[in-house]
Amino acid sequence: MDSVYELPICRMPLSNLCNRQKNRLLVILLIVLMLVGCKTVPIHDRTYSVESGFWEQNEKTSMRVRNSTMSGSQTMGWIHTSGKNAVVVNSSPAKNESAVRNGSSVYTGVNSSAHIEFKKPDSGCLIVIDEFKYGKAYTDTSRCHQQIETPHAVIQAHHAVLHIGVSSQQTRIIAINGEIKVTLRSDETQSIDVKSEHEVIITHNKIHRPRHMATEEIWMHTQWKENYPFYKTEIDWRKVVAVAATVAVIAVAAVMIPGAFRNSGRYSTHGFRHFSR
């Protein structure tokens, strides 16, 4: 008859060890389930924001962005990239869905675009965009205040959607939705309020009279956005639940079927029991 004896480890209190092992297995299982459930989906709603706003810039556009209510280099948002060439953040190529630090400089080269979603603030927020010397951008301020500085103008916006085009000669601003305030950069005593669906052009020494724009004309200025699809990663909870259910069924089967997952034979010192004849 086989004699059975326990290894020394079997005489040790194993409750703490088992609990730690169970916790580790649970963490690993959760990570696996999340990874299995991750999928890449397009960002469909790039017209309006319901949180803290976003900034989207066209190719060959450069600017610096910061939240004046934050200190240091905290994360102020996340960037999505699109196009054939790299989007550069602080002189380094940006990865899709990577963090944007407070005070970062963002540059989009030829055939590339960037979409920055601003982090929801704990209280108020003021997004300041400066060093915007050339290029095109589409922005929704949502609940945040935005101050946008170009070589010709300073734009104050809140609960507004606007399109901005900057060249060496002028800044063209379209208030798509909401009302904005524009101040002449060279003379702060000159400013104007621009209503929704109106365009204003600002040069180095003059604010031109705003004019109304039809929807079709606004679309012509913003259609560059359609050239750049953006994607984000999200969790497919239905897939997570399905995989979790499958794992649960296997676990129940392992418990209910005697000997289904039990080995027989001779174990070495790595096992809890050793069999000898």
Secondary structure by P-SEA (a helix, b strand, c coil): cbbbbbccccccccaaaaaaaaaaaaaaaaaaaaaaabbbbcccccccccccccccccccccccccccccccccccbbbbbbccbbbbccccccccccccccbbbbbbccccbbbbbbcccccbbbbbbcccccccbbbbbccbbbbbbcccbbbbbccccbbbbbcccbbbbbcccbbbbbbccccccbbbbbcccbbbbbccccccbbbbbcaaaaaaaccccccbbbbbbbbaaaaaaaaaaaaaaaaaaaaaccccccccccccccccccccc
